[in-house]
Amino acid sequence: MRAGGETFRPVFYSDTRDKRALPPSGCAIHPPGYLLKSEDIADRLTYRPHHFLCSLGFEGKGYSDRFTANMTEIVEGRLRQPEGAAVEIEVVGAADDICDPCPSRRGSGCTAQAKIDRLDAAHAAALDIAPGDVLTWGKALERMAALPADVHQTICAECQWLSAGMCAAALARLQDKE
């Protein structure tokens, strides 16, 4: 549950949603009244809530060659670069930039949509995020570092990658830095 008693509910957008749409004034990055410029939005990523921890634990494995290449470009090519902490990410409740080439994607959803919704709800609650929120990767790292060390056992319980231990190891490394 989010502050104020709100519960995470997935929000579905069409595949042709306008990524240039402005977030609510006073988002996590920009002060109230700030008018976004096109360059602020051009490089912004979109993420489902559970993809924050997926990106933290990513080790070059994926559902298909196209999916893995896309995830590598996002995580290694953007987030893990020296300027990666400044990358803006808009939280969405539907298919995002990581989902784009996934073989399980069906429009703005997934063949395992019920499971994905549960993963998103658990991650959204743990990270205190919701669709429409905008935060930097650096801020997301701070939120993940503040999570309990064993949080993945609960919020990632249905994930097929949990047993590989990649996310748990990455979270432990992040928390050791703090």
C-alpha positions, -999 to 999 in steps of 0.1 A, spaced: 0 0 0 12 35 -8 12 64 15 -23 77 20 -38 42 18 -37 39 -20 -33 4 -34 -13 -3 -66 -36 -10 -95 -21 -16 -130 -30 11 -155 -31 -1 -191 -21 22 -219 -24 16 -256 8 5 -273 7 38 -292 6 59 -260 24 92 -263 57 89 -244 59 127 -245 30 131 -222 39 152 -192 39 136 -158 20 153 -129 36 186 -118 59 180 -88 70 145 -97 99 129 -79 125 147 -101 111 181 -110 96 207 -87 59 218 -90 54 240 -119 84 228 -138 76 225 -175 94 195 -191 114 201 -222 114 176 -251 150 166 -241 138 157 -206 115 131 -221 134 118 -251 157 95 -231 133 86 -203 127 49 -198 93 33 -189 94 5 -163 68 -18 -148 74 -18 -110 91 -53 -109 116 -43 -135 136 -22 -111 149 -52 -92 152 -72 -125 175 -45 -138 196 -45 -106 201 -83 -108 205 -85 -146 234 -107 -157 229 -111 -194 202 -138 -194 167 -134 -208 137 -150 -225 150 -147 -260 180 -133 -279 160 -101 -288 148 -97 -252 183 -102 -238 199 -77 -263 172 -51 -254 177 -56 -217 215 -54 -221 212 -21 -240 190 -7 -213 209 -20 -182 245 -20 -194 242 7 -221 223 32 -199 218 24 -162 253 10 -155 271 38 -173 288 66 -152 258 89 -159 233 61 -153 221 74 -119 206 104 -137 185 84 -162 148 91 -156 123 63 -154 85 66 -156 66 39 -138 39 23 -159 13 -4 -153 16 -21 -187 42 -33 -211 73 -11 -208 107 -6 -226 120 -39 -212 89 -58 -223 91 -45 -259 107 -76 -275 95 -102 -249 81 -133 -266 53 -134 -240 41 -98 -247 6 -95 -260 -1 -59 -269 3 -39 -236 0 -71 -216 15 -105 -212 6 -142 -215 12 -144 -177 -6 -112 -169 -21 -123 -136 14 -132 -123 29 -100 -136 2 -80 -119 10 -97 -86 48 -91 -91 41 -54 -100 18 -49 -70 44 -64 -46 73 -44 -60 52 -12 -62 44 -15 -25 79 -23 -14 94 6 -34 65 30 -28 60 37 -65 29 38 -88 21 43 -125 28 79 -134 57 83 -109 90 95 -124 123 89 -106 159 86 -115 178 53 -115 199 68 -86 167 73 -66 155 38 -75 189 24 -62 184 43 -29 150 28 -25 162 -7 -33 192 -3 -9 167 4 19 147 -28 13 150 -57 38 178 -80 27 155 -110 21 127 -90 5 130 -109 -28 118 -140 -11 84 -123 -8 80 -99 -36 98 -121 -62 82 -153 -50 65 -161 -83 95 -151 -105 111 -179 -125 145 -162 -120 143 -162 -82 161 -195 -78 191 -183 -99 200 -159 -70 210 -131 -93 187 -105 -77 195 -115 -42 232 -112 -49 229 -79 -66 207 -65 -37 233 -77 -12 261 -60 -32 241 -28 -33 233 -29 4 270 -35 12 279 -3 -6 255 17 16 
